[in-house]
Amino acid sequence: MAELAGRGSSERGVLNASRERPARTVSGYWMLLAFLPLLALGAALLEWEPGLAWAIVLPASLFLLSGFYTLQPNQVAAITLFGDYRGTDRTAGLRWMLPWFSRHRIAVRANNVISEKLKVNDLRGNPIEIAANVVWRVVDTAQALFDIDDYKRFVLVQIESAVRAIGARYPYDDIEHMETTLRRSHEIVNRELREELNARLSVAGITVDECGLTHLAYAPEIASAMLRRQQAEAVIAARQKLVEGAVGMVETALHMLSTKKVVELDDERRAAMVSNLMVVLCGEREAQPVVNAGTLYQ
């Protein structure tokens, strides 16, 4: 029963959601052509029948004038009649409709928002600072105007929530490059942030065209400690690569000496050569050769 009740409430929410539809309006230029003869008639009647002009022509002129409105490019008007939504006019220029219809203008241009720097704990619990740039626009004017109290403020709140969610979903960095991280996986993080925002803003008739992180850093209280940690991890990783390479080179050298029979090496000579090669290959300083005038065993 609870499941059915939840499903029913969800379906009612979908049914009650506003959806944009075209409004029935008229080109203002055609109505302007009809208005000009009315003015000429009014001017003529003022001379011959002033009372008729004031009684008929003037109210008719005021009626026509009150129906004119203009729309700029990328600007639309949501039309309502006594609170009832009757459609959206998306045609730019001079427009006309019956004066008792109300017009709510709204811009559908792209908007650019840079969020504030937020402090979030990443996947490993490290406090980080994160901010994002989001390009959004209104695609459904009915939802933006009638389903949300203040759609611009709604966008700002949802951007903050989505940035926090993405910041906590991944670690800041991974020295071994085995995980998706905020610092290195820009395409993945930006794509998931856009998907998160579109899912959150769909109820307001808003879509996100582009987004990306603009600021990413450790919080000041741990920045120095994390820098030392990154340096230590980098040194360890470099040493590991150096040792792996040195072992491979020593193995290759011993194999070639044995295959080409350059010298016969017993276990003690082999151990001494391995030690010397490892010191030469892994040492930070240049090797200082020592000439042995005797034998290996003296």
C-alpha positions in Angstrom: 0.0 0.0 0.0 2.8 2.4 0.8 4.4 1.6 -2.5 1.2 2.3 -4.3 0.7 5.5 -2.4 4.2 6.7 -3.2 3.7 5.8 -6.9 0.4 7.7 -6.9 2.0 10.8 -5.3 4.8 10.7 -7.8 2.4 10.4 -10.8 0.4 13.4 -9.4 3.6 15.4 -9.2 4.3 14.7 -12.8 0.7 15.5 -13.8 0.7 18.8 -11.9 4.0 19.9 -13.4 3.6 22.8 -15.8 4.5 22.4 -19.4 5.2 25.1 -21.9 2.9 25.4 -24.9 2.6 28.1 -27.7 0.3 31.1 -27.0 -2.2 32.4 -29.5 -1.0 35.9 -30.2 -1.1 38.3 -33.2 1.6 40.2 -35.0 1.6 43.7 -33.8 2.4 45.1 -37.3 -1.0 43.9 -38.6 -2.8 45.5 -35.7 -0.8 48.7 -36.2 -2.2 48.8 -39.8 -5.7 48.5 -38.4 -4.9 51.2 -35.8 -3.8 53.8 -38.3 -7.2 54.0 -40.1 -8.9 54.3 -36.7 -6.7 57.3 -35.9 -7.7 58.9 -39.3 -11.3 58.2 -38.6 -11.0 59.7 -35.1 -9.3 62.9 -36.5 -12.2 63.3 -39.0 -14.9 62.8 -36.4 -13.3 65.3 -34.1 -14.1 68.0 -36.7 -17.6 66.8 -37.6 -18.9 64.8 -34.7 -16.7 65.4 -31.6 -19.1 63.6 -29.3 -19.0 60.4 -31.4 -15.2 60.5 -31.6 -14.9 60.7 -27.8 -17.5 58.1 -27.3 -16.4 55.4 -29.8 -13.0 56.1 -31.4 -11.1 57.0 -28.2 -12.1 53.9 -26.3 -11.4 51.7 -29.3 -8.0 53.3 -29.7 -7.1 52.8 -26.0 -8.3 49.2 -26.4 -5.9 48.5 -29.3 -3.0 50.4 -27.8 -3.2 48.5 -24.5 -2.7 45.2 -26.4 0.6 46.0 -27.9 3.9 44.7 -26.5 7.4 44.0 -27.7 9.8 41.0 -27.3 13.6 41.3 -27.7 15.6 38.4 -29.2 15.9 35.5 -26.8 13.1 37.0 -24.7 9.7 35.3 -24.4 6.4 36.1 -22.7 4.3 33.7 -20.7 0.6 34.6 -21.1 -1.9 34.2 -18.3 -5.6 35.0 -18.0 -6.7 35.7 -14.4 -3.9 33.4 -13.1 -4.5 30.6 -15.7 -1.5 29.8 -17.9 -2.5 30.2 -21.6 0.8 29.6 -23.4 4.2 31.3 -24.2 4.9 33.7 -27.0 8.4 33.2 -28.4 8.2 35.5 -31.5 10.4 38.5 -31.2 9.3 41.9 -32.4 6.0 43.9 -32.1 3.1 41.7 -30.8 -0.5 42.1 -29.9 -3.1 40.3 -27.8 -6.3 41.0 -26.0 -5.6 43.6 -23.2 -7.0 41.5 -20.4 -4.3 38.8 -20.8 -1.3 39.3 -18.6 2.3 39.0 -19.9 5.2 37.8 -17.9 8.5 38.4 -19.7 11.4 36.0 -19.1 14.8 35.8 -20.8 15.9 32.5 -22.3 19.5 33.7 -22.9 22.5 31.6 -21.6 23.5 32.6 -18.1 27.0 32.1 -16.7 27.5 31.5 -13.0 30.7 30.9 -11.0 29.9 29.4 -7.7 31.6 30.4 -4.4 34.5 28.4 -3.1 33.0 25.6 -1.0 34.8 23.6 1.6 34.1 19.9 1.1 35.5 16.6 2.4 36.6 14.4 -0.5 36.2 10.7 -0.7 39.1 10.1 1.6 37.9 12.7 4.1 40.4 15.4 3.3 39.0 18.9 3.4 39.3 20.6 0.0 38.1 23.9 -1.6 36.1 23.6 -4.8 34.2 25.9 -7.1 32.6 25.5 -10.6 31.5 27.5 -13.6 28.1 26.7 -14.9 26.3 27.9 -18.2 22.6 27.4 -17.9 19.4 28.6 -19.7 15.6 28.4 -19.4 14.1 25.9 -21.8 10.6 25.6 -20.3 9.2 28.9 -19.3 6.1 27.5 -17.7 8.1 25.3 -15.3 10.5 28.1 -14.5 7.8 30.7 -13.7 5.0 28.6 -12.1 6.7 25.5 -10.6 9.5 27.3 -8.8 9.2 30.3 -6.5 12.5 32.0 -7.7 14.2 30.0 -10.4 17.4 32.0 -10.4 17.9 31.5 -6.6 16.9 27.8 -7.2 19.8 27.5 -9.7 22.3 28.9 -7.3 21.3 26.5 -4.5 21.3 23.5 -6.8 24.7 24.4 -8.1 26.1 24.5 -4.6 24.5 21.1 -3.8 25.8 19.4 -6.9 29.3 20.7 -6.5 29.3 19.4 -2.9 28.1 16.0 -4.1 30.7 15.7 -6.8 33.5 16.9 -4.5 32.6 14.2 -2.0 32.3 11.5 -4.6 36.0 11.3 -5.7 39.4 11.7 -4.0 41.4 14.8 -4.6 44.4 13.0 -6.1 45.9 9.5 -6.5 49.6 9.2 -6.9 49.3 5.8 -8.5 46.8 7.0 -11.1 44.5 4.0 -10.5 41.4 5.9 -9.5 39.2 8.6 -10.9 40.2 11.8 -9.1 39.1 15.4 -9.1 42.5 16.7 -10.0 43.2 14.6 -13.0 39.9 13.2 -14.4 38.5 16.5 -15.7 36.3 15.1 -18.4 34.7 12.5 -16.2 34.1 15.0 -13.3 32.7 17.7 -15.5 30.4 15.3 -17.3 29.1 13.9 -14.0 28.6 17.4 -12.6 26.6 18.4 -15.7 24.4 15.3 -15.4 23.9 16.0 -11.7 22.9 19.5 -12.4 20.5 18.7 -15.2 18.8 16.1 -13.0 18.4 18.6 -10.2 17.2 21.5 -12.5 14.8 19.6 -14.7 11.9 20.4 -12.4 12.5 24.1 -13.1 12.6 23.8 -16.9 16.3 24.7 -16.9 19.2 22.9 -18.7 22.9 23.1 -18.3 24.9 23.6 -21.5 28.4 23.5 -20.0 30.1 23.3 -16.6 33.5 22.7 -15.2 35.6 23.1 -12.0 37.3 26.5 -11.8 39.0 26.1 -8.4 40.3 23.0 -6.7 42.8 22.9 -3.8 43.4 21.4 -0.4 42.0 23.5 2.5 44.5 25.8 4.0 44.8 23.9 7.3 46.1 20.8 5.6 47.7 22.2 2.5 51.3 22.2 3.7 50.9 18.7 5.2 49.3 17.3 2.0 52.1 18.9 0.0 54.7 17.1 2.0 52.7 13.9 1.6 52.5 14.4 -2.2 56.3 15.0 -2.3 57.0 11.8 -0.3 54.6 9.7 -2.4 56.3 11.1 -5.6 59.8 10.2 -4.2 58.6 6.7 -3.3 57.1 6.2 -6.7 60.2 7.4 -8.4 62.4 5.1 -6.3 60.2 2.2 -7.1 60.4 2.8 -10.8 64.2 3.2 -10.5 64.7 0.0 -8.7 62.4 -1.9 -11.1 64.4 -0.6 -14.0 67.8 -1.3 -12.4 66.7 -4.9 -11.6 65.8 -5.4 -15.3 69.1 -4.0 -16.5 71.1 -6.2 -14.1 69.2 -9.2 -15.2 69.8 -8.4 -18.9 73.5 -7.8 -18.3 74.0 -11.1 -16.5 72.0 -13.0 -19.1 74.1 -11.5 -22.0 77.4 -12.1 -20.2 76.4 -15.7 -19.7 75.0 -16.2 -23.2 78.0 -14.8 -25.0 80.4 -16.5 -22.6 82.3 -13.2 -21.9 83.2 -14.4 -18.5 82.4 -17.3 -16.3 80.7 -16.1 -13.1 80.4 -18.2 -10.0 77.9 -17.3 -7.3 80.3 -15.0 -5.4 81.2 -13.1 -8.6 77.6 -12.9 -9.6 76.6 -11.5 -6.2 79.4 -8.9 -6.4 78.5 -7.8 -9.9 74.8 -7.5 -8.9 75.8 -5.4 -5.9 78.0 -3.1 -7.9 75.5 -2.6 -10.7 72.7 -1.9 -8.3 74.8 0.7 -6.5 75.7 2.4 -9.9 72.2 2.3 -11.2 70.3 3.3 -8.1 72.8 5.7 -6.5 72.1 9.5 -6.6 75.7 10.3 -7.1 78.0 9.4 -9.9 79.9 6.1 -9.4 83.6 6.3 -8.5 85.3 3.3 -10.1 88.0 1.4 -8.1 90.6 -0.4 -10.1 91.3 -3.8 -8.6 95.0 -4.7 -9.1 94.5 -8.1 -7.6 91.8 -10.7 -8.0 88.3 -10.7 -6.9 89.0 -13.0 -4.0 91.9 -10.9 -2.5 
